[in-house]
Amino acid sequence: MARILVVESQPKVRLLLRILLEEEGHEVIATSNGYNAVELFAKKPANIVICNLLNPSRNGLQTTEEIKTINPSTPAVILSGSDTIYEANYLQAAHKIKVQATLAKPFDIINLRKWVKSLLSE
């Protein structure tokens, strides 16, 4: 199927995403670090990037934006863990860098699968 890069600082969420996506037949490359994600993507590009918005090492927008400089057509999904105004501003900015979807945590598994399927069919 597809190669999906997951960037998520929370180990349990990262593992859940890996399991869900691998069950769908995808190859999953997972990391907790945005800098590492860019290096991994440069070496072995992914078909989709799923990135947590607020990672401790660097925010998901910076990571996604840098990945899109390597391959602008790579679809990206940003995951958000809160509904604060601060985070809402980031989510608005996500659409400016052409992020295809933003999903709030806890995310709906069916919705995530639909987005991945939709992005792969584009």
Backbone as XML, in Angstrom:
<?xml version="1.0"?>
<chain id="A" units="angstrom">
  <residue number="1" name="MET">
    <atom name="N" x="0.842" y="-1.180" z="0.000"/>
    <atom name="CA" x="0.000" y="0.000" z="0.000"/>
    <atom name="C" x="0.890" y="1.247" z="0.000"/>
  </residue>
  <residue number="2" name="ALA">
    <atom name="N" x="0.798" y="2.056" z="1.075"/>
    <atom name="CA" x="1.519" y="3.327" z="1.105"/>
    <atom name="C" x="2.504" y="3.372" z="2.267"/>
  </residue>
  <residue number="3" name="ARG">
    <atom name="N" x="3.469" y="4.282" z="2.132"/>
    <atom name="CA" x="4.399" y="4.554" z="3.227"/>
    <atom name="C" x="3.881" y="5.812" z="3.937"/>
  </residue>
  <residue number="4" name="ILE">
    <atom name="N" x="3.693" y="5.720" z="5.246"/>
    <atom name="CA" x="3.152" y="6.842" z="6.016"/>
    <atom name="C" x="4.130" y="7.201" z="7.125"/>
  </residue>
  <residue number="5" name="LEU">
    <atom name="N" x="4.481" y="8.477" z="7.182"/>
    <atom name="CA" x="5.369" y="8.995" z="8.226"/>
    <atom name="C" x="4.499" y="9.559" z="9.345"/>
  </residue>
  <residue number="6" name="VAL">
    <atom name="N" x="4.670" y="9.038" z="10.540"/>
    <atom name="CA" x="3.935" y="9.495" z="11.720"/>
    <atom name="C" x="4.906" y="10.212" z="12.646"/>
  </residue>
  <residue number="7" name="VAL">
    <atom name="N" x="4.561" y="11.447" z="13.004"/>
    <atom name="CA" x="5.374" y="12.239" z="13.920"/>
    <atom name="C" x="4.495" y="12.552" z="15.126"/>
  </residue>
  <residue number="8" name="GLU">
    <atom name="N" x="4.764" y="11.875" z="16.227"/>
    <atom name="CA" x="3.911" y="11.994" z="17.422"/>
    <atom name="C" x="4.776" y="11.820" z="18.665"/>
  </residue>
  <residue number="9" name="SER">
    <atom name="N" x="4.713" y="12.796" z="19.560"/>
    <atom name="CA" x="5.557" y="12.762" z="20.756"/>
    <atom name="C" x="5.028" y="11.812" z="21.838"/>
  </residue>
  <residue number="10" name="GLN">
    <atom name="N" x="3.742" y="11.529" z="21.847"/>
    <atom name="CA" x="3.177" y="10.640" z="22.865"/>
    <atom name="C" x="3.316" y="9.189" z="22.413"/>
  </residue>
  <residue number="11" name="PRO">
    <atom name="N" x="4.103" y="8.388" z="23.143"/>
    <atom name="CA" x="4.365" y="7.007" z="22.721"/>
    <atom name="C" x="3.109" y="6.163" z="22.492"/>
  </residue>
  <residue number="12" name="LYS">
    <atom name="N" x="2.106" y="6.304" z="23.335"/>
    <atom name="CA" x="0.899" y="5.484" z="23.180"/>
    <atom name="C" x="0.103" y="5.874" z="21.937"/>
  </residue>
  <residue number="13" name="VAL">
    <atom name="N" x="0.046" y="7.156" z="21.644"/>
    <atom name="CA" x="-0.658" y="7.614" z="20.440"/>
    <atom name="C" x="0.121" y="7.184" z="19.201"/>
  </residue>
  <residue number="14" name="ARG">
    <atom name="N" x="1.443" y="7.303" z="19.269"/>
    <atom name="CA" x="2.300" y="6.877" z="18.154"/>
    <atom name="C" x="2.103" y="5.383" z="17.874"/>
  </residue>
  <residue number="15" name="LEU">
    <atom name="N" x="2.058" y="4.575" z="18.926"/>
    <atom name="CA" x="1.850" y="3.136" z="18.766"/>
    <atom name="C" x="0.463" y="2.848" z="18.196"/>
  </residue>
  <residue number="16" name="LEU">
    <atom name="N" x="-0.549" y="3.536" z="18.685"/>
    <atom name="CA" x="-1.909" y="3.353" z="18.176"/>
    <atom name="C" x="-1.976" y="3.660" z="16.684"/>
  </residue>
  <residue number="17" name="LEU">
    <atom name="N" x="-1.370" y="4.770" z="16.279"/>
    <atom name="CA" x="-1.360" y="5.127" z="14.857"/>
    <atom name="C" x="-0.645" y="4.060" z="14.028"/>
  </residue>
  <residue number="18" name="ARG">
    <atom name="N" x="0.480" y="3.580" z="14.541"/>
    <atom name="CA" x="1.221" y="2.526" z="13.839"/>
    <atom name="C" x="0.333" y="1.298" z="13.639"/>
  </residue>
  <residue number="19" name="ILE">
    <atom name="N" x="-0.303" y="0.844" z="14.713"/>
    <atom name="CA" x="-1.146" y="-0.355" z="14.645"/>
    <atom name="C" x="-2.299" y="-0.147" z="13.659"/>
  </residue>
  <residue number="20" name="LEU">
    <atom name="N" x="-2.997" y="0.983" z="13.781"/>
    <atom name="CA" x="-4.141" y="1.245" z="12.898"/>
    <atom name="C" x="-3.735" y="1.259" z="11.430"/>
  </residue>
  <residue number="21" name="LEU">
    <atom name="N" x="-2.640" y="1.921" z="11.140"/>
    <atom name="CA" x="-2.213" y="2.062" z="9.749"/>
    <atom name="C" x="-1.624" y="0.761" z="9.203"/>
  </residue>
  <residue number="22" name="GLU">
    <atom name="N" x="-0.886" y="0.040" z="10.027"/>
    <atom name="CA" x="-0.343" y="-1.245" z="9.579"/>
    <atom name="C" x="-1.464" y="-2.257" z="9.346"/>
  </residue>
  <residue number="23" name="GLU">
    <atom name="N" x="-2.537" y="-2.193" z="10.147"/>
    <atom name="CA" x="-3.693" y="-3.067" z="9.919"/>
    <atom name="C" x="-4.320" y="-2.826" z="8.548"/>
  </residue>
  <residue number="24" name="GLU">
    <atom name="N" x="-4.172" y="-1.610" z="8.052"/>
    <atom name="CA" x="-4.690" y="-1.257" z="6.724"/>
    <atom name="C" x="-3.698" y="-1.637" z="5.619"/>
  </residue>
  <residue number="25" name="GLY">
    <atom name="N" x="-2.554" y="-2.195" z="6.006"/>
    <atom name="CA" x="-1.572" y="-2.641" z="5.035"/>
    <atom name="C" x="-0.484" y="-1.639" z="4.692"/>
  </residue>
  <residue number="26" name="HIS">
    <atom name="N" x="-0.429" y="-0.534" z="5.426"/>
    <atom name="CA" x="0.557" y="0.508" z="5.132"/>
    <atom name="C" x="1.875" y="0.248" z="5.850"/>
  </residue>
  <residue number="27" name="GLU">
    <atom name="N" x="2.944" y="0.733" z="5.251"/>
    <atom name="CA" x="4.250" y="0.747" z="5.918"/>
    <atom name="C" x="4.296" y="2.027" z="6.745"/>
  </residue>
  <residue number="28" name="VAL">
    <atom name="N" x="4.623" y="1.918" z="8.019"/>
    <atom name="CA" x="4.630" y="3.082" z="8.895"/>
    <atom name="C" x="6.046" y="3.353" z="9.382"/>
  </residue>
  <residue number="29" name="ILE">
    <atom name="N" x="6.458" y="4.600" z="9.208"/>
    <atom name="CA" x="7.714" y="5.082" z="9.758"/>
    <atom name="C" x="7.300" y="6.053" z="10.854"/>
  </residue>
  <residue number="30" name="ALA">
    <atom name="N" x="7.667" y="5.768" z="12.101"/>
    <atom name="CA" x="7.208" y="6.594" z="13.218"/>
    <atom name="C" x="8.383" y="7.172" z="13.988"/>
  </residue>
  <residue number="31" name="THR">
    <atom name="N" x="8.215" y="8.415" z="14.402"/>
    <atom name="CA" x="9.220" y="9.096" z="15.200"/>
    <atom name="C" x="8.536" y="10.073" z="16.142"/>
  </residue>
  <residue number="32" name="SER">
    <atom name="N" x="9.231" y="10.430" z="17.200"/>
    <atom name="CA" x="8.683" y="11.392" z="18.158"/>
    <atom name="C" x="9.208" y="12.799" z="17.913"/>
  </residue>
  <residue number="33" name="ASN">
    <atom name="N" x="10.118" y="12.950" z="16.974"/>
    <atom name="CA" x="10.890" y="14.169" z="16.826"/>
    <atom name="C" x="10.735" y="14.759" z="15.423"/>
  </residue>
  <residue number="34" name="GLY">
    <atom name="N" x="10.387" y="16.039" z="15.347"/>
    <atom name="CA" x="10.208" y="16.703" z="14.059"/>
    <atom name="C" x="11.481" y="16.798" z="13.236"/>
  </residue>
  <residue number="35" name="TYR">
    <atom name="N" x="12.610" y="17.025" z="13.879"/>
    <atom name="CA" x="13.881" y="17.100" z="13.142"/>
    <atom name="C" x="14.206" y="15.741" z="12.520"/>
  </residue>
  <residue number="36" name="ASN">
    <atom name="N" x="14.022" y="14.693" z="13.305"/>
    <atom name="CA" x="14.252" y="13.344" z="12.815"/>
    <atom name="C" x="13.294" y="13.015" z="11.669"/>
  </residue>
  <residue number="37" name="ALA">
    <atom name="N" x="12.055" y="13.480" z="11.771"/>
    <atom name="CA" x="11.054" y="13.229" z="10.729"/>
    <atom name="C" x="11.508" y="13.785" z="9.379"/>
  </residue>
  <residue number="38" name="VAL">
    <atom name="N" x="12.060" y="14.980" z="9.387"/>
    <atom name="CA" x="12.527" y="15.591" z="8.135"/>
    <atom name="C" x="13.679" y="14.781" z="7.552"/>
  </residue>
  <residue number="39" name="GLU">
    <atom name="N" x="14.596" y="14.346" z="8.394"/>
    <atom name="CA" x="15.715" y="13.519" z="7.925"/>
    <atom name="C" x="15.212" y="12.197" z="7.336"/>
  </residue>
  <residue number="40" name="LEU">
    <atom name="N" x="14.271" y="11.562" z="8.044"/>
    <atom name="CA" x="13.713" y="10.298" z="7.541"/>
    <atom name="C" x="13.007" y="10.497" z="6.207"/>
  </residue>
  <residue number="41" name="PHE">
    <atom name="N" x="12.250" y="11.573" z="6.100"/>
    <atom name="CA" x="11.523" y="11.859" z="4.861"/>
    <atom name="C" x="12.484" y="12.126" z="3.710"/>
  </residue>
  <residue number="42" name="ALA">
    <atom name="N" x="13.564" y="12.849" z="3.970"/>
    <atom name="CA" x="14.541" y="13.158" z="2.919"/>
    <atom name="C" x="15.193" y="11.884" z="2.390"/>
  </residue>
  <residue number="43" name="LYS">
    <atom name="N" x="15.422" y="10.910" z="3.275"/>
    <atom name="CA" x="16.050" y="9.649" z="2.864"/>
    <atom name="C" x="15.075" y="8.712" z="2.181"/>
  </residue>
  <residue number="44" name="LYS">
    <atom name="N" x="13.835" y="8.691" z="2.677"/>
    <atom name="CA" x="12.842" y="7.749" z="2.176"/>
    <atom name="C" x="11.470" y="8.421" z="2.247"/>
  </residue>
  <residue number="45" name="PRO">
    <atom name="N" x="11.094" y="9.172" z="1.202"/>
    <atom name="CA" x="9.844" y="9.935" z="1.239"/>
    <atom name="C" x="8.619" y="9.065" z="1.503"/>
  </residue>
  <residue number="46" name="ALA">
    <atom name="N" x="7.671" y="9.667" z="2.198"/>
    <atom name="CA" x="6.417" y="8.993" z="2.514"/>
    <atom name="C" x="5.325" y="9.492" z="1.572"/>
  </residue>
  <residue number="47" name="ASN">
    <atom name="N" x="4.269" y="8.692" z="1.453"/>
    <atom name="CA" x="3.113" y="9.082" z="0.649"/>
    <atom name="C" x="2.210" y="10.054" z="1.403"/>
  </residue>
  <residue number="48" name="ILE">
    <atom name="N" x="2.211" y="9.954" z="2.735"/>
    <atom name="CA" x="1.424" y="10.835" z="3.607"/>
    <atom name="C" x="2.233" y="11.087" z="4.879"/>
  </residue>
  <residue number="49" name="VAL">
    <atom name="N" x="2.064" y="12.291" z="5.431"/>
    <atom name="CA" x="2.659" y="12.630" z="6.709"/>
    <atom name="C" x="1.525" y="12.926" z="7.694"/>
  </residue>
  <residue number="50" name="ILE">
    <atom name="N" x="1.581" y="12.278" z="8.856"/>
    <atom name="CA" x="0.642" y="12.557" z="9.943"/>
    <atom name="C" x="1.482" y="13.089" z="11.088"/>
  </residue>
  <residue number="51" name="CYS">
    <atom name="N" x="1.215" y="14.326" z="11.484"/>
    <atom name="CA" x="2.108" y="14.999" z="12.427"/>
    <atom name="C" x="1.322" y="15.661" z="13.555"/>
  </residue>
  <residue number="52" name="ASN">
    <atom name="N" x="1.778" y="15.441" z="14.779"/>
    <atom name="CA" x="1.201" y="16.105" z="15.934"/>
    <atom name="C" x="1.522" y="17.591" z="15.861"/>
  </residue>
  <residue number="53" name="LEU">
    <atom name="N" x="0.560" y="18.422" z="16.216"/>
    <atom name="CA" x="0.756" y="19.869" z="16.132"/>
    <atom name="C" x="1.827" y="20.368" z="17.098"/>
  </residue>
  <residue number="54" name="LEU">
    <atom name="N" x="1.716" y="19.979" z="18.356"/>
    <atom name="CA" x="2.653" y="20.518" z="19.356"/>
    <atom name="C" x="3.572" y="19.426" z="19.874"/>
  </residue>
  <residue number="55" name="ASN">
    <atom name="N" x="4.674" y="19.231" z="19.182"/>
    <atom name="CA" x="5.715" y="18.313" z="19.621"/>
    <atom name="C" x="6.747" y="19.115" z="20.409"/>
  </residue>
  <residue number="56" name="PRO">
    <atom name="N" x="7.345" y="18.529" z="21.436"/>
    <atom name="CA" x="8.321" y="19.265" z="22.250"/>
    <atom name="C" x="9.538" y="19.771" z="21.458"/>
  </residue>
  <residue number="57" name="SER">
    <atom name="N" x="10.033" y="18.984" z="20.522"/>
    <atom name="CA" x="11.252" y="19.373" z="19.811"/>
    <atom name="C" x="11.017" y="20.481" z="18.785"/>
  </residue>
  <residue number="58" name="ARG">
    <atom name="N" x="9.863" y="20.446" z="18.146"/>
    <atom name="CA" x="9.523" y="21.470" z="17.147"/>
    <atom name="C" x="8.080" y="21.251" z="16.772"/>
  </residue>
  <residue number="59" name="ASN">
    <atom name="N" x="7.369" y="22.330" z="16.461"/>
    <atom name="CA" x="5.944" y="22.145" z="16.210"/>
    <atom name="C" x="5.679" y="21.495" z="14.853"/>
  </residue>
  <residue number="60" name="GLY">
    <atom name="N" x="4.513" y="20.919" z="14.755"/>
    <atom name="CA" x="4.145" y="20.162" z="13.560"/>
    <atom name="C" x="4.068" y="21.001" z="12.302"/>
  </residue>
  <residue number="61" name="LEU">
    <atom name="N" x="3.777" y="22.289" z="12.443"/>
    <atom name="CA" x="3.733" y="23.155" z="11.263"/>
    <atom name="C" x="5.123" y="23.330" z="10.670"/>
  </residue>
  <residue number="62" name="GLN">
    <atom name="N" x="6.105" y="23.549" z="11.543"/>
    <atom name="CA" x="7.488" y="23.693" z="11.065"/>
    <atom name="C" x="7.946" y="22.402" z="10.383"/>
  </residue>
  <residue number="63" name="THR">
    <atom name="N" x="7.652" y="21.291" z="11.005"/>
    <atom name="CA" x="8.039" y="19.991" z="10.442"/>
    <atom name="C" x="7.369" y="19.767" z="9.095"/>
  </residue>
  <residue number="64" name="THR">
    <atom name="N" x="6.078" y="19.990" z="9.040"/>
    <atom name="CA" x="5.329" y="19.778" z="7.801"/>
    <atom name="C" x="5.779" y="20.730" z="6.708"/>
  </residue>
  <residue number="65" name="GLU">
    <atom name="N" x="5.997" y="21.972" z="7.068"/>
    <atom name="CA" x="6.443" y="22.959" z="6.084"/>
    <atom name="C" x="7.797" y="22.559" z="5.484"/>
  </residue>
  <residue number="66" name="GLU">
    <atom name="N" x="8.714" y="22.081" z="6.324"/>
    <atom name="CA" x="10.021" y="21.664" z="5.809"/>
    <atom name="C" x="9.893" y="20.425" z="4.924"/>
  </residue>
  <residue number="67" name="ILE">
    <atom name="N" x="9.042" y="19.490" z="5.314"/>
    <atom name="CA" x="8.803" y="18.304" z="4.481"/>
    <atom name="C" x="8.240" y="18.722" z="3.127"/>
  </residue>
  <residue number="68" name="LYS">
    <atom name="N" x="7.355" y="19.714" z="3.124"/>
    <atom name="CA" x="6.759" y="20.170" z="1.876"/>
    <atom name="C" x="7.754" y="20.933" z="0.991"/>
  </residue>
  <residue number="69" name="THR">
    <atom name="N" x="8.865" y="21.399" z="1.561"/>
    <atom name="CA" x="9.907" y="21.984" z="0.705"/>
    <atom name="C" x="10.646" y="20.878" z="-0.048"/>
  </residue>
  <residue number="70" name="ILE">
    <atom name="N" x="10.684" y="19.688" z="0.533"/>
    <atom name="CA" x="11.311" y="18.541" z="-0.140"/>
    <atom name="C" x="10.383" y="17.996" z="-1.213"/>
  </residue>
  <residue number="71" name="ASN">
    <atom name="N" x="9.103" y="17.869" z="-0.883"/>
    <atom name="CA" x="8.099" y="17.392" z="-1.842"/>
    <atom name="C" x="6.774" y="18.099" z="-1.552"/>
  </residue>
  <residue number="72" name="PRO">
    <atom name="N" x="6.493" y="19.189" z="-2.286"/>
    <atom name="CA" x="5.293" y="19.990" z="-2.018"/>
    <atom name="C" x="3.965" y="19.238" z="-2.176"/>
  </residue>
  <residue number="73" name="SER">
    <atom name="N" x="3.965" y="18.168" z="-2.925"/>
    <atom name="CA" x="2.699" y="17.462" z="-3.163"/>
    <atom name="C" x="2.376" y="16.408" z="-2.106"/>
  </residue>
  <residue number="74" name="THR">
    <atom name="N" x="3.246" y="16.242" z="-1.109"/>
    <atom name="CA" x="2.997" y="15.247" z="-0.063"/>
    <atom name="C" x="1.815" y="15.686" z="0.799"/>
  </residue>
  <residue number="75" name="PRO">
    <atom name="N" x="0.773" y="14.872" z="0.867"/>
    <atom name="CA" x="-0.365" y="15.216" z="1.724"/>
    <atom name="C" x="0.028" y="15.153" z="3.194"/>
  </residue>
  <residue number="76" name="ALA">
    <atom name="N" x="-0.570" y="16.040" z="3.980"/>
    <atom name="CA" x="-0.270" y="16.086" z="5.409"/>
    <atom name="C" x="-1.546" y="16.208" z="6.231"/>
  </residue>
  <residue number="77" name="VAL">
    <atom name="N" x="-1.527" y="15.522" z="7.359"/>
    <atom name="CA" x="-2.606" y="15.594" z="8.339"/>
    <atom name="C" x="-1.980" y="16.051" z="9.647"/>
  </residue>
  <residue number="78" name="ILE">
    <atom name="N" x="-2.567" y="17.076" z="10.259"/>
    <atom name="CA" x="-2.086" y="17.570" z="11.549"/>
    <atom name="C" x="-3.054" y="17.109" z="12.633"/>
  </residue>
  <residue number="79" name="LEU">
    <atom name="N" x="-2.497" y="16.551" z="13.714"/>
    <atom name="CA" x="-3.280" y="16.128" z="14.869"/>
    <atom name="C" x="-3.138" y="17.170" z="15.970"/>
  </residue>
  <residue number="80" name="SER">
    <atom name="N" x="-4.257" y="17.524" z="16.584"/>
    <atom name="CA" x="-4.255" y="18.538" z="17.624"/>
    <atom name="C" x="-4.816" y="17.974" z="18.917"/>
  </residue>
  <residue number="81" name="GLY">
    <atom name="N" x="-4.137" y="18.242" z="20.028"/>
    <atom name="CA" x="-4.541" y="17.661" z="21.300"/>
    <atom name="C" x="-5.345" y="18.553" z="22.209"/>
  </residue>
  <residue number="82" name="SER">
    <atom name="N" x="-5.631" y="19.790" z="21.803"/>
    <atom name="CA" x="-6.441" y="20.642" z="22.675"/>
    <atom name="C" x="-7.230" y="21.621" z="21.831"/>
  </residue>
  <residue number="83" name="ASP">
    <atom name="N" x="-8.094" y="22.356" z="22.496"/>
    <atom name="CA" x="-8.915" y="23.318" z="21.766"/>
    <atom name="C" x="-8.669" y="24.747" z="22.256"/>
  </residue>
  <residue number="84" name="THR">
    <atom name="N" x="-7.440" y="25.026" z="22.690"/>
    <atom name="CA" x="-7.119" y="26.370" z="23.156"/>
    <atom name="C" x="-7.047" y="27.335" z="21.974"/>
  </residue>
  <residue number="85" name="ILE">
    <atom name="N" x="-7.172" y="28.610" z="22.261"/>
    <atom name="CA" x="-7.064" y="29.636" z="21.212"/>
    <atom name="C" x="-5.679" y="29.575" z="20.589"/>
  </residue>
  <residue number="86" name="TYR">
    <atom name="N" x="-4.665" y="29.348" z="21.422"/>
    <atom name="CA" x="-3.288" y="29.241" z="20.947"/>
    <atom name="C" x="-3.189" y="28.173" z="19.867"/>
  </residue>
  <residue number="87" name="GLU">
    <atom name="N" x="-3.757" y="27.021" z="20.148"/>
    <atom name="CA" x="-3.696" y="25.919" z="19.206"/>
    <atom name="C" x="-4.595" y="26.176" z="17.998"/>
  </residue>
  <residue number="88" name="ALA">
    <atom name="N" x="-5.717" y="26.839" z="18.203"/>
    <atom name="CA" x="-6.607" y="27.173" z="17.087"/>
    <atom name="C" x="-5.884" y="28.049" z="16.069"/>
  </residue>
  <residue number="89" name="ASN">
    <atom name="N" x="-5.036" y="28.971" z="16.532"/>
    <atom name="CA" x="-4.255" y="29.807" z="15.616"/>
    <atom name="C" x="-3.298" y="28.964" z="14.778"/>
  </residue>
  <residue number="90" name="TYR">
    <atom name="N" x="-2.693" y="27.958" z="15.407"/>
    <atom name="CA" x="-1.821" y="27.051" z="14.677"/>
    <atom name="C" x="-2.609" y="26.292" z="13.607"/>
  </residue>
  <residue number="91" name="LEU">
    <atom name="N" x="-3.804" y="25.862" z="13.959"/>
    <atom name="CA" x="-4.608" y="25.098" z="12.998"/>
    <atom name="C" x="-4.994" y="25.960" z="11.801"/>
  </residue>
  <residue number="92" name="GLN">
    <atom name="N" x="-5.263" y="27.237" z="12.021"/>
    <atom name="CA" x="-5.530" y="28.142" z="10.908"/>
    <atom name="C" x="-4.290" y="28.257" z="10.026"/>
  </residue>
  <residue number="93" name="ALA">
    <atom name="N" x="-3.132" y="28.367" z="10.645"/>
    <atom name="CA" x="-1.878" y="28.454" z="9.897"/>
    <atom name="C" x="-1.612" y="27.178" z="9.113"/>
  </residue>
  <residue number="94" name="ALA">
    <atom name="N" x="-2.068" y="26.042" z="9.623"/>
    <atom name="CA" x="-1.858" y="24.762" z="8.935"/>
    <atom name="C" x="-2.459" y="24.788" z="7.539"/>
  </residue>
  <residue number="95" name="HIS">
    <atom name="N" x="-3.608" y="25.394" z="7.400"/>
    <atom name="CA" x="-4.253" y="25.439" z="6.090"/>
    <atom name="C" x="-3.492" y="26.353" z="5.124"/>
  </residue>
  <residue number="96" name="LYS">
    <atom name="N" x="-2.777" y="27.329" z="5.656"/>
    <atom name="CA" x="-1.978" y="28.215" z="4.801"/>
    <atom name="C" x="-0.791" y="27.493" z="4.176"/>
  </residue>
  <residue number="97" name="ILE">
    <atom name="N" x="-0.285" y="26.451" z="4.862"/>
    <atom name="CA" x="0.830" y="25.698" z="4.282"/>
    <atom name="C" x="0.326" y="24.440" z="3.569"/>
  </residue>
  <residue number="98" name="LYS">
    <atom name="N" x="-0.958" y="24.452" z="3.256"/>
    <atom name="CA" x="-1.591" y="23.400" z="2.453"/>
    <atom name="C" x="-1.614" y="22.038" z="3.131"/>
  </residue>
  <residue number="99" name="VAL">
    <atom name="N" x="-1.932" y="22.054" z="4.414"/>
    <atom name="CA" x="-2.206" y="20.808" z="5.126"/>
    <atom name="C" x="-3.603" y="20.372" z="4.716"/>
  </residue>
  <residue number="100" name="GLN">
    <atom name="N" x="-3.754" y="19.119" z="4.348"/>
    <atom name="CA" x="-5.025" y="18.650" z="3.822"/>
    <atom name="C" x="-6.088" y="18.425" z="4.892"/>
  </residue>
  <residue number="101" name="ALA">
    <atom name="N" x="-5.669" y="18.083" z="6.117"/>
    <atom name="CA" x="-6.647" y="17.810" z="7.163"/>
    <atom name="C" x="-6.067" y="18.121" z="8.531"/>
  </residue>
  <residue number="102" name="THR">
    <atom name="N" x="-6.938" y="18.527" z="9.433"/>
    <atom name="CA" x="-6.586" y="18.669" z="10.836"/>
    <atom name="C" x="-7.594" y="17.845" z="11.636"/>
  </residue>
  <residue number="103" name="LEU">
    <atom name="N" x="-7.088" y="17.018" z="12.522"/>
    <atom name="CA" x="-7.946" y="16.163" z="13.339"/>
    <atom name="C" x="-7.660" y="16.422" z="14.811"/>
  </residue>
  <residue number="104" name="ALA">
    <atom name="N" x="-8.723" y="16.568" z="15.591"/>
    <atom name="CA" x="-8.582" y="16.787" z="17.021"/>
    <atom name="C" x="-8.417" y="15.455" z="17.740"/>
  </residue>
  <residue number="105" name="LYS">
    <atom name="N" x="-7.570" y="15.464" z="18.762"/>
    <atom name="CA" x="-7.432" y="14.291" z="19.634"/>
    <atom name="C" x="-8.452" y="14.437" z="20.751"/>
  </residue>
  <residue number="106" name="PRO">
    <atom name="N" x="-9.065" y="13.398" z="21.194"/>
    <atom name="CA" x="-8.911" y="12.052" z="20.644"/>
    <atom name="C" x="-9.586" y="11.983" z="19.281"/>
  </residue>
  <residue number="107" name="PHE">
    <atom name="N" x="-8.873" y="11.442" z="18.312"/>
    <atom name="CA" x="-9.392" y="11.394" z="16.955"/>
    <atom name="C" x="-10.263" y="10.163" z="16.761"/>
  </residue>
  <residue number="108" name="ASP">
    <atom name="N" x="-11.171" y="10.301" z="15.818"/>
    <atom name="CA" x="-12.061" y="9.206" z="15.451"/>
    <atom name="C" x="-11.304" y="8.296" z="14.478"/>
  </residue>
  <residue number="109" name="ILE">
    <atom name="N" x="-11.170" y="7.042" z="14.821"/>
    <atom name="CA" x="-10.405" y="6.089" z="14.010"/>
    <atom name="C" x="-10.979" y="5.968" z="12.605"/>
  </residue>
  <residue number="110" name="ILE">
    <atom name="N" x="-12.287" y="5.915" z="12.501"/>
    <atom name="CA" x="-12.935" y="5.789" z="11.189"/>
    <atom name="C" x="-12.647" y="7.025" z="10.348"/>
  </residue>
  <residue number="111" name="ASN">
    <atom name="N" x="-12.696" y="8.201" z="10.964"/>
    <atom name="CA" x="-12.414" y="9.438" z="10.246"/>
    <atom name="C" x="-10.963" y="9.480" z="9.770"/>
  </residue>
  <residue number="112" name="LEU">
    <atom name="N" x="-10.040" y="9.049" z="10.632"/>
    <atom name="CA" x="-8.631" y="9.007" z="10.231"/>
    <atom name="C" x="-8.441" y="8.078" z="9.035"/>
  </residue>
  <residue number="113" name="ARG">
    <atom name="N" x="-9.039" y="6.900" z="9.085"/>
    <atom name="CA" x="-8.931" y="5.951" z="7.969"/>
    <atom name="C" x="-9.508" y="6.539" z="6.682"/>
  </residue>
  <residue number="114" name="LYS">
    <atom name="N" x="-10.626" y="7.257" z="6.801"/>
    <atom name="CA" x="-11.238" y="7.890" z="5.617"/>
    <atom name="C" x="-10.298" y="8.920" z="5.013"/>
  </residue>
  <residue number="115" name="TRP">
    <atom name="N" x="-9.662" y="9.737" z="5.868"/>
    <atom name="CA" x="-8.734" y="10.749" z="5.362"/>
    <atom name="C" x="-7.547" y="10.103" z="4.657"/>
  </residue>
  <residue number="116" name="VAL">
    <atom name="N" x="-6.995" y="9.076" z="5.274"/>
    <atom name="CA" x="-5.841" y="8.411" z="4.650"/>
    <atom name="C" x="-6.245" y="7.826" z="3.299"/>
  </residue>
  <residue number="117" name="LYS">
    <atom name="N" x="-7.363" y="7.142" z="3.245"/>
    <atom name="CA" x="-7.836" y="6.562" z="1.986"/>
    <atom name="C" x="-8.085" y="7.648" z="0.937"/>
  </residue>
  <residue number="118" name="SER">
    <atom name="N" x="-8.710" y="8.737" z="1.349"/>
    <atom name="CA" x="-8.999" y="9.836" z="0.439"/>
    <atom name="C" x="-7.716" y="10.475" z="-0.094"/>
  </residue>
  <residue number="119" name="LEU">
    <atom name="N" x="-6.759" y="10.710" z="0.785"/>
    <atom name="CA" x="-5.504" y="11.341" z="0.359"/>
    <atom name="C" x="-4.696" y="10.446" z="-0.555"/>
  </residue>
  <residue number="120" name="LEU">
    <atom name="N" x="-4.775" y="9.156" z="-0.345"/>
    <atom name="CA" x="-4.039" y="8.233" z="-1.215"/>
    <atom name="C" x="-4.677" y="8.120" z="-2.597"/>
  </residue>
  <residue number="121" name="SER">
    <atom name="N" x="-5.960" y="8.393" z="-2.674"/>
    <atom name="CA" x="-6.638" y="8.269" z="-3.973"/>
    <atom name="C" x="-6.504" y="9.524" z="-4.825"/>
  </residue>
  <residue number="122" name="GLU">
    <atom name="N" x="-6.001" y="10.604" z="-4.241"/>
    <atom name="CA" x="-5.840" y="11.866" z="-5.012"/>
    <atom name="C" x="-4.680" y="11.776" z="-5.974"/>
  </residue>
</chain>
